[in-house]
Amino acid sequence: MTLDGDKKMILKDIMVAADGIAKKLLVENSGDFFEDIGKPKRFMKCVIFTLEEWFHCHSTYPYPTKTQARTLSEKTGLTIKQVENWLSNRRRKLKRNPIDSSLENILE
């Protein structure tokens, strides 16, 4: 059985759409909670808000215990390793760009 040009184009479009749907389902069900496919991999805003909130509340010692890391993991849907890496990167960012002491009162 041979397909003419129009049928080949339609079949190709269907295959591309099915591939896109499969990739989106894979990402949504992977537990990694990333936003759109094709963009740089960033966590959703609600995940970042939860991690930032914890970081701010624990600013004097921003190193989570195993229990705290597990709790953050459950709240955000991230793995414990992802939580630990995010907090490590956040501490590094704070060292590079410390908050001006005159602005700290505004944040509290």
C-alpha positions in Angstrom: 0.0 0.0 0.0 1.4 3.4 -1.0 0.4 6.8 0.4 0.0 9.9 -1.7 1.6 13.2 -0.6 -1.4 14.5 1.3 -1.8 11.4 3.4 2.0 11.3 4.1 1.8 14.9 5.4 -1.2 14.1 7.6 0.5 11.0 9.0 3.7 13.0 9.7 1.7 15.7 11.5 -0.1 13.1 13.6 3.2 11.5 14.5 4.8 14.8 15.5 1.7 15.7 17.7 1.8 12.2 19.3 5.5 12.6 20.1 4.9 16.0 21.7 2.1 14.7 23.8 4.2 11.7 24.9 7.1 14.0 25.9 4.7 16.3 27.9 3.2 13.3 29.7 6.6 12.0 30.5 7.7 15.3 32.1 4.4 15.8 34.0 4.6 12.3 35.5 8.3 12.3 36.2 8.0 14.0 39.5 10.5 16.7 38.5 7.9 19.5 38.4 9.5 21.5 35.7 7.7 24.1 33.7 7.4 24.1 29.9 9.4 21.7 27.7 12.0 23.4 25.6 12.7 26.2 28.1 15.5 26.1 30.6 14.6 23.7 33.4 13.2 25.8 36.2 11.0 24.8 39.1 7.5 26.1 39.3 6.9 29.3 41.2 5.0 27.6 44.0 8.0 25.3 44.6 10.5 28.2 44.6 8.2 30.1 47.0 8.2 27.2 49.4 12.0 26.8 49.3 12.6 30.6 49.6 10.2 30.7 52.5 12.2 28.0 54.3 15.5 29.6 53.4 14.4 33.0 54.8 13.0 31.4 58.1 16.3 29.6 58.6 18.7 32.3 57.4 20.9 32.1 60.5 21.6 28.4 59.6 20.3 27.5 56.2 21.3 23.8 56.3 18.3 21.5 56.6 18.3 18.4 58.8 17.4 15.1 57.1 13.8 15.5 58.5 13.5 19.1 57.2 14.8 18.0 53.8 12.3 15.2 53.7 9.5 17.5 54.7 10.5 20.1 52.0 10.7 17.2 49.5 7.1 16.1 50.4 5.8 19.7 50.3 7.4 20.5 46.9 7.2 17.2 45.1 11.0 17.3 44.5 13.5 14.7 45.5 15.6 15.2 48.6 18.6 15.6 46.3 16.9 18.3 44.3 16.0 20.1 47.6 19.6 19.9 48.8 21.0 21.1 45.5 18.5 24.0 45.4 19.5 25.1 48.9 23.2 24.7 48.2 22.8 26.9 45.1 20.8 29.5 47.1 23.5 29.7 49.8 26.1 30.2 47.1 24.0 32.9 45.5 23.7 34.7 48.9 27.4 34.6 49.3 27.9 36.2 45.9 25.2 38.8 46.4 24.8 39.5 50.1 21.7 41.5 51.2 22.5 45.1 52.2 22.0 45.4 55.9 19.8 48.5 55.4 17.4 46.4 53.4 17.2 43.5 55.9 14.7 45.4 58.0 12.3 45.8 55.0 12.4 42.1 54.4 11.4 41.2 58.0 
